[in-house]
């Protein structure tokens, strides 16, 4: 048996849950960046590696990323041949885009012995954002809820993976409006991704807006900005600190900049770094009326 999930913390807790089988953690942000739908060729893997190096501000080396991607597709192909596969994912954008891509790849490889556990809530965890919040015994208690992936779910996954790969606005909008999706967590996840598209007036996506709003409200350290943005966003939260730091860096890189980053480096580190985050402060800069545009446009979208 092979358990596939997203997130190293969820993977470690699955390993400690006492469930039989191996645990395999998938790594990629499949809702964004250049790729083709379905099983990738070498050109796609190289493009993904370059993208992931850029999106993490160089925190992830493209050589390391490329080897990681090659290895995980190799392992998926081996598992599809003769393994019982259990997929563990939650309802957020990050997980749903990953789930539909993996299902698409498993379908291409001819895998049929595949079961799914999608978790969107757990007693006592509020707000619930994902599997990383759950303890090993929590995960073990849910194992009996797994269900075989149906043909309809495989086919639907192909449609979703194609829309994400092409960044097809029309297709994504249609998916976000479905009321009877075979994978019922997909529409809300896709809708959240559409909110990240740049606003036509301000050029900001929702997470940039939440970060800027937090800074202008007086939250000036990375941890406080994270807490404020997380509290303002609608669960499940698809992003983590690396993604948020990238959005804050983008606010500082705008012309004119909307925030100023003070600290031991010019920008917040977006991956493992020896630079301590607590030494950074983020200051709001005069916006010359820009904030009014943020509030009047993105504010309406969020209601």
VENCORVEN-V99529 format. One record per backbone hydrogen bond with DSSP energy under -0.5 kcal/mol. CO is the residue of the C=O (numbers start at 0). NH is the residue of the N-H. Records with the same first field share a line. If there is no record, write none. Layout:
BEGIN
CO=NH, NH
END
This chain:
BEGIN
0=21
1=3, 85
2=23
3=87
4=25
6=10
7=11
8=12
9=13
10=14
11=15
13=16, 18
21=2
23=4, 25
25=6
27=29
28=31
40=44
41=45
42=46
43=47
44=48
45=49
46=50
47=51
48=52
49=53
50=54
51=55
52=57
53=56
55=58
58=60
60=64
61=65
62=66
63=67
64=68
65=69
66=70
67=71
68=72
69=73
70=74
71=75
72=76
73=77
74=78
75=79
76=80
77=81
78=82
82=84
83=1
84=114
85=3
86=88, 116
87=5
88=118
91=95
92=96
93=97
94=98
95=99
96=100
97=101
98=102
99=103
100=104
101=105
102=106
103=107
104=108
105=110
106=109
111=113
112=84
113=148
114=86
115=146
116=88, 118
117=119
118=90
121=124
123=125
126=128
129=132
130=133
134=137, 138
135=139
136=140
137=141
138=141, 142
139=142
141=144
142=145
146=115
149=153
150=154
151=155
152=156
153=157
154=158
155=159
156=160
157=161
158=162
159=163
160=164
161=165
162=166, 167
166=168
167=171
168=172
169=173
170=174
171=175
172=176
173=176
174=177
181=183
182=185
184=188
185=189
186=190
187=191
188=192
189=193
190=194
192=195
193=196
194=205
198=202
203=198
204=208
205=209
206=210
207=211
208=212
209=213
210=214
211=215
212=216
213=218
214=217
217=219
219=281
220=224
221=225
222=226
223=227
224=228
225=229
226=230
227=231
228=232
235=237
239=243
240=244
241=245
242=246
243=247
244=248
245=249
246=250
247=251
248=252
249=253
250=257, 258
257=284
259=261, 282
261=280
273=275
275=278
276=279
280=261
282=259
286=289
288=291, 292
289=292, 293
290=294
291=295
292=296
293=297, 298
296=300
297=301
298=302
299=302
END
